[in-house]
Amino acid sequence: MDLKKLLSKMTLEQKLAQLTQVNANCLTVGASEDITGPEQEVSLTKADVASAGSTLNFENAAEGIRVQKEHLELDPNKIPLLFMHDVIHGYKTIYPIPLALGASFDTDTVEECCAMASEEMTVGGVHVTFAPMVDLVRDPRWGRCMETTGEDPYLNCDMARAMVRGFQKSGKVAACVKHFAAYGQSESGLDYSATDMSERTLRDFYLPAYKAAIDEGVEMLMTSFNILNGVPSSGNKWLVKNLLRDEWGYDKIVISDYNAFREMKALGFCETEKECAKLAIDATSDIEMMSPCYLQNIPQLINEGVVSEEQIDEAVMRVLRLKEKLGLFEKPYLYADPKAEEEICLCEKHRDIARRAAEKSAVLLKNDNVLPFNKNAVKRVAVIGPFADRVMLGNWLCHGKESEGISALTGIKGLLKNAEVLYSKGCLEGVNESDCSLVEEAKALAKECDAVIICAGEDYKMSGESMSRAELRLSPAQKTLIREVGKVNKNTAVVLFSGRALVLTDIIDDINALVLAWQPGTEGGNAIANLLFGEVNFGAKLPMTFPRSEGQIPAYYNCYRSSRPYEGPYGCWYIDMPKARLFEFGYGLSYTSFEVSAPELSSLTMNKGESIEVSVNVKNVGKMAGETVVQLYIRDDFASLARPNRELKGYKKIFLNAGEAQRVIFTISEEQLKFWSINNKFEAEEGSFTLWVNENGIVNETDGVKFNLLSKK
């Protein structure tokens, strides 16, 4: 396809339509000359629709084929639509939410999940997924925590790369990294709120994961809703043009979030939609999602000489290049196939991938000799709680359905063929539910059983976009249920469903065993059953700190040091509670135990441009085979700017049989020691560093080993 020739034939209005994305239900042209989309003020004409460049939120392959056919009949240039969708953690076979995948510390599993989703959405007619979402998050009040992979930039970079590889492996689907930039640090944990931070903090912690996705070849990038340091991201020339395009060399599509161009008015940054359009095109934003700023204002801006048609041509060419790369000009329906969609989606192979991912993502937070339950010994099991008979798919479930998934109750019944599995709801799901009228029935059931499983937490509909929470505790009814059932049966385990870190301080002492299942997806119930009854072992670790109280937020492990770290008068502490968080980043238990030897360094000095090795012996000293995550943390002891208390700089997930040992080796390079220094350069500075290696995220200062970075010889 000669894209330059095609571009030269297009009118300005047709070019601008290529930069306009609309909902699929806007694309069916009726008798009316004007078409009104789902947003009140988005009005499009037949000509606009006929030349539209992309669409989102369609139902399936059959609808996609129909919409594409109708579009091609109308489009004077016969340019196919790009079909986009929020395939965040699965298309129809739903695997665990991204935050749970972060807990797996397993990039192979993450890549496999995304490749599976890519296969399903390919036959479903999706060309672009709005994933991965790599916003670093330190505030669990934010509803979109569930879409991230946690609070650590190193881990987020690895997960970003794995997701891009998985989604784009076949070459049939494009991924879109979002939300650029620092949306996860919105004030007060509120969606659409502002972010304000220094450029060094932005570069050290928040930007690396976007850059990792770009370096992995991601085909599209979405700007964020928020104001970043006073400027909305969609119209932020420094962010998009100077940093993304010029400094990082990104020459692919930049798309806005939903209606974000026009919302620059609501943010008090633009007075008119005309100004919104000018700022967005000057920032080199390409596609606007569900707003008509370009269509309705760029012609006038060009006539006034403040915007050039060359700017528009550059943006349109980026859109055309992706369509050509995906093969749309030759095959406008690409791989959309209703029959294959029916056969491939939710197939046994894909369910198996989703189940294994749920098993690898669940974190064992507490176990006072309760788990694993012995499936051969228990004869009566009580499965209790508001989420016991719910399929906890997770928000952004795309085309997933609870009716097609496995609840904890169903999974446990399926595993325990020779036991009686009984159920009681215990209480209702509401976040503030206080009605305890069902608790007595649950207590009576629990008292007569050999083992009890309580399924508690937050409904998956309580997390996601626009689902921020001021309080992060279980409902009064759930807490009463857990306490009362625990009194009558000590052989009780709590399975916690959540899309964020929760505050469990007021209930943790009443729990003998606690499993964090997150929002595990289609096969979550089978995974939970296998974990609780020891068919598989736990190996996941927390990707996000669990605070003791909302008052500790933001709570994250890689914070800066205090000059007075002690608790007591004039120390860095809270007068009404301990300073320590409830569960730290990197924490997670197993049914077995691991010993990690003191780190050994190949040298205590490292010259710039060189590397050293750190090695530890890890031994499984328990009685069961299992996985663990060996974690390397490093601190820059003294630098031109204060540095975090410690930072994750490497991890390795290993499997050991009972009694087996393995030598784990990390390589430390100069690159891992770099940060944005006082000189505004990304560089490593000479001096002393301290490192720790552990498998549970808990660091003791006295266990650190020091080494020195020196100038080149």
Secondary structure as GFF3:
##gff-version 3
##sequence-region A 1 713
A	DSSP	alpha_helix	3	9	.	.	.	ID=ss1
A	DSSP	alpha_helix	12	18	.	.	.	ID=ss2
A	DSSP	beta_strand	20	23	.	.	.	ID=ss3
A	DSSP	three_ten_helix	24	26	.	.	.	ID=ss4
A	DSSP	beta_strand	34	36	.	.	.	ID=ss5
A	DSSP	beta_strand	43	45	.	.	.	ID=ss6
A	DSSP	alpha_helix	46	50	.	.	.	ID=ss7
A	DSSP	beta_strand	54	56	.	.	.	ID=ss8
A	DSSP	alpha_helix	61	74	.	.	.	ID=ss9
A	DSSP	beta_strand	82	85	.	.	.	ID=ss10
A	DSSP	alpha_helix	98	104	.	.	.	ID=ss11
A	DSSP	alpha_helix	107	123	.	.	.	ID=ss12
A	DSSP	beta_strand	128	129	.	.	.	ID=ss13
A	DSSP	three_ten_helix	143	147	.	.	.	ID=ss14
A	DSSP	alpha_helix	153	168	.	.	.	ID=ss15
A	DSSP	beta_strand	174	180	.	.	.	ID=ss16
A	DSSP	three_ten_helix	183	185	.	.	.	ID=ss17
A	DSSP	three_ten_helix	187	189	.	.	.	ID=ss18
A	DSSP	alpha_helix	199	201	.	.	.	ID=ss19
A	DSSP	pi_helix	202	206	.	.	.	ID=ss20
A	DSSP	alpha_helix	208	215	.	.	.	ID=ss21
A	DSSP	beta_strand	220	223	.	.	.	ID=ss22
A	DSSP	beta_strand	227	228	.	.	.	ID=ss23
A	DSSP	beta_strand	231	232	.	.	.	ID=ss24
A	DSSP	three_ten_helix	233	235	.	.	.	ID=ss25
A	DSSP	alpha_helix	237	237	.	.	.	ID=ss26
A	DSSP	pi_helix	238	247	.	.	.	ID=ss27
A	DSSP	beta_strand	253	255	.	.	.	ID=ss28
A	DSSP	alpha_helix	263	266	.	.	.	ID=ss29
A	DSSP	alpha_helix	273	282	.	.	.	ID=ss30
A	DSSP	beta_strand	288	289	.	.	.	ID=ss31
A	DSSP	alpha_helix	293	303	.	.	.	ID=ss32
A	DSSP	alpha_helix	309	326	.	.	.	ID=ss33
A	DSSP	alpha_helix	338	344	.	.	.	ID=ss34
A	DSSP	alpha_helix	348	361	.	.	.	ID=ss35
A	DSSP	beta_strand	363	367	.	.	.	ID=ss36
A	DSSP	beta_strand	380	384	.	.	.	ID=ss37
A	DSSP	three_ten_helix	402	404	.	.	.	ID=ss38
A	DSSP	alpha_helix	408	415	.	.	.	ID=ss39
A	DSSP	beta_strand	420	424	.	.	.	ID=ss40
A	DSSP	alpha_helix	439	447	.	.	.	ID=ss41
A	DSSP	beta_strand	451	457	.	.	.	ID=ss42
A	DSSP	three_ten_helix	460	462	.	.	.	ID=ss43
A	DSSP	alpha_helix	476	488	.	.	.	ID=ss44
A	DSSP	beta_strand	492	497	.	.	.	ID=ss45
A	DSSP	three_ten_helix	508	510	.	.	.	ID=ss46
A	DSSP	beta_strand	513	516	.	.	.	ID=ss47
A	DSSP	alpha_helix	524	532	.	.	.	ID=ss48
A	DSSP	three_ten_helix	550	552	.	.	.	ID=ss49
A	DSSP	beta_strand	594	596	.	.	.	ID=ss50
A	DSSP	beta_strand	600	601	.	.	.	ID=ss51
A	DSSP	beta_strand	605	607	.	.	.	ID=ss52
A	DSSP	beta_strand	611	620	.	.	.	ID=ss53
A	DSSP	beta_strand	626	636	.	.	.	ID=ss54
A	DSSP	beta_strand	647	656	.	.	.	ID=ss55
A	DSSP	beta_strand	661	669	.	.	.	ID=ss56
A	DSSP	three_ten_helix	670	673	.	.	.	ID=ss57
A	DSSP	beta_strand	675	676	.	.	.	ID=ss58
A	DSSP	beta_strand	682	683	.	.	.	ID=ss59
A	DSSP	beta_strand	687	694	.	.	.	ID=ss60
A	DSSP	three_ten_helix	701	703	.	.	.	ID=ss61
A	DSSP	beta_strand	705	710	.	.	.	ID=ss62
###
